[in-house]
């Protein structure tokens, strides 16, 4: 119980902590746009890899039914 109390106290005492300059800054800054582009790129990479795995599994199932 004391640990939970200490965690809550630390959580509410450190109110002065803010987000980083990229998160807290102007949405039209070049750094923010670069981070957003990076996020979209990584989402595209993850989507490509997952769809490739799904197609591989589909092809294995399809070929195993033919045999």
C-alpha positions as CSV (number, residue, x, y, z in Angstrom):
1,X,0.0,0.0,0.0
2,X,2.9,2.3,0.8
3,X,4.4,1.7,-2.6
4,X,1.2,2.6,-4.3
5,X,1.0,5.8,-2.3
6,X,4.6,6.7,-3.2
7,X,4.0,6.1,-6.8
8,X,0.8,8.3,-6.8
9,X,2.6,11.0,-4.9
10,X,5.5,11.0,-7.4
11,X,3.0,11.0,-10.2
12,X,1.2,14.1,-9.0
13,X,4.2,16.0,-7.6
14,X,6.1,16.0,-10.8
15,X,3.5,18.0,-12.7
16,X,6.1,20.3,-14.1
17,X,7.3,17.5,-16.5
18,X,6.2,18.3,-20.0
19,X,6.4,16.5,-23.4
20,X,9.4,16.8,-25.6
21,X,9.9,19.7,-28.0
22,X,8.6,17.6,-30.9
23,X,5.4,16.6,-29.1
24,X,4.7,19.9,-27.4
25,X,5.8,22.2,-30.2
26,X,4.1,23.7,-33.2
27,X,2.5,21.1,-35.5
28,X,3.9,22.8,-38.6
29,X,7.5,22.6,-37.6
30,X,9.8,20.5,-39.8
31,X,10.8,18.2,-37.0
32,X,7.1,17.3,-36.3
33,X,6.5,16.7,-40.0
34,X,9.6,14.5,-40.1
35,X,8.4,12.4,-37.2
36,X,4.9,12.1,-38.7
37,X,6.5,10.9,-42.0
38,X,8.6,8.4,-40.1
39,X,5.5,7.0,-38.4
40,X,3.7,6.6,-41.7
41,X,6.8,4.9,-43.2
42,X,7.0,2.5,-40.3
43,X,3.3,1.7,-40.5
44,X,3.8,0.9,-44.2
45,X,6.7,-1.4,-43.4
46,X,4.8,-3.2,-40.7
47,X,1.7,-3.6,-43.0
48,X,3.9,-4.9,-45.8
49,X,5.6,-7.5,-43.6
50,X,2.3,-8.7,-42.1
51,X,0.6,-8.9,-45.5
52,X,3.6,-10.9,-46.8
53,X,3.4,-13.3,-43.9
54,X,-0.3,-13.7,-44.5
55,X,0.2,-14.4,-48.2
56,X,2.9,-16.9,-47.4
57,X,0.6,-18.8,-45.1
58,X,-2.2,-18.6,-47.6
59,X,0.0,-20.1,-50.3
60,X,1.2,-22.9,-48.0
61,X,-2.4,-23.8,-47.2
62,X,-3.4,-23.6,-50.9
63,X,-0.5,-25.9,-51.9
64,X,-1.1,-28.3,-49.1
65,X,-4.7,-28.8,-50.3
66,X,-3.5,-29.6,-53.8
67,X,-1.3,-32.4,-52.7
